[in-house]
Amino acid sequence: MTELIACLSTGKGTWGHVSRLIQDQDWEKIFLITNDFGKENFSPTKPSEFMVVDSRKPMIELRDEIKERLKDKIKCTDVALNMASGTGKEHMAILSALLQLGVGIRIVALTKEGIQEL
């Protein structure tokens, strides 16, 4: 099984996308990178770990915070990553953090055919 890391932030309809990703696949662990609003208002259907970050921080600080929060939690050599929700700044910080941690990344998305790797 694979661990899922998903950005859970802004974007119309993107929370539904993340919700279906969680619901429709068996994941070893689920990490949701979000803000306070996301943690308080998103209700995942499976056990998930919220990683609340302040996306207003400069990009390098945001990357370092995400990296620090994930470094002892990721146990797989590769992770499934979904960035349907969020901003480019958040996406860049997450990608950079994961690359610096040395894990492989598989981009996954919910499509008409189900969850697919892009």
C-alpha positions in Angstrom: 0.0 0.0 0.0 1.0 3.6 -0.6 0.8 6.7 1.6 -1.3 9.6 0.3 -0.2 13.2 0.6 -2.8 15.7 -0.5 -2.9 19.5 -0.4 -6.3 20.5 1.1 -6.6 24.2 0.5 -8.4 26.6 -1.9 -10.2 25.9 -5.1 -13.9 25.4 -5.9 -14.8 21.7 -5.7 -11.4 20.5 -4.7 -12.3 19.2 -1.3 -14.7 16.8 -3.0 -11.9 15.6 -5.1 -9.7 15.0 -2.1 -12.6 13.3 -0.2 -13.1 10.8 -3.1 -9.4 10.1 -3.3 -9.5 9.2 0.4 -12.7 7.2 0.1 -12.0 5.3 -3.1 -8.6 3.8 -2.4 -6.9 1.9 0.5 -4.0 4.0 1.7 -1.4 3.0 4.3 -1.5 6.5 5.7 -3.1 9.8 4.7 -1.5 13.2 5.2 -3.5 16.3 4.5 -1.5 19.5 4.2 -4.0 22.3 5.0 -4.7 25.4 7.1 -6.7 25.9 10.2 -9.9 26.3 8.2 -9.4 22.9 6.5 -8.6 21.1 9.7 -11.8 22.5 11.3 -14.1 22.0 8.4 -13.0 18.9 6.4 -14.2 15.5 7.6 -12.2 12.7 6.0 -14.0 9.3 5.8 -10.8 7.5 6.9 -8.2 8.2 9.6 -6.0 11.0 8.3 -3.3 13.2 9.8 -3.8 16.9 9.3 -0.6 19.0 8.9 -1.7 22.6 9.5 0.7 25.1 7.8 0.6 28.8 7.3 0.7 29.3 3.5 1.3 33.0 4.0 4.9 32.2 5.0 7.7 32.7 2.5 8.0 29.7 0.2 11.3 28.5 1.7 9.9 28.6 5.2 6.8 26.8 4.1 8.8 24.1 2.4 11.0 23.6 5.5 7.9 23.4 7.7 6.3 20.7 5.5 9.6 18.8 5.3 10.1 18.9 9.0 6.6 17.7 9.7 6.8 14.8 7.2 10.4 13.6 7.7 9.7 11.1 10.5 6.2 10.1 9.3 6.7 8.9 5.7 7.6 5.2 5.8 7.3 4.3 2.1 9.9 4.8 -0.5 7.4 6.5 -2.7 4.2 8.4 -2.0 1.0 9.3 -3.9 0.6 13.0 -4.2 -2.5 15.0 -5.1 -2.4 18.7 -5.7 -5.9 19.3 -7.1 -6.5 21.7 -4.2 -4.3 24.6 -3.3 -2.1 27.3 -4.8 1.0 27.0 -6.9 3.1 28.3 -3.9 1.7 25.4 -1.7 2.3 22.9 -4.5 5.9 24.0 -5.0 6.7 23.9 -1.3 5.2 20.4 -1.0 7.0 19.1 -4.1 10.3 20.6 -2.9 9.9 19.2 0.6 9.2 15.7 -0.7 12.1 15.8 -3.2 14.5 16.9 -0.4 13.3 14.0 1.7 14.3 11.7 -1.1 11.0 9.9 -1.6 9.6 9.0 -5.0 6.5 10.8 -6.1 3.5 9.5 -8.0 1.0 12.1 -9.0 -2.5 10.8 -8.6 -5.9 12.2 -9.5 -9.5 11.2 -9.5 -10.7 10.8 -13.1 -13.9 9.4 -14.7 -12.2 6.0 -14.7 -11.3 6.3 -11.0 -8.1 7.1 -9.3 -5.2 7.1 -11.8 -1.5 7.9 -11.8 -0.8 10.8 -14.1 
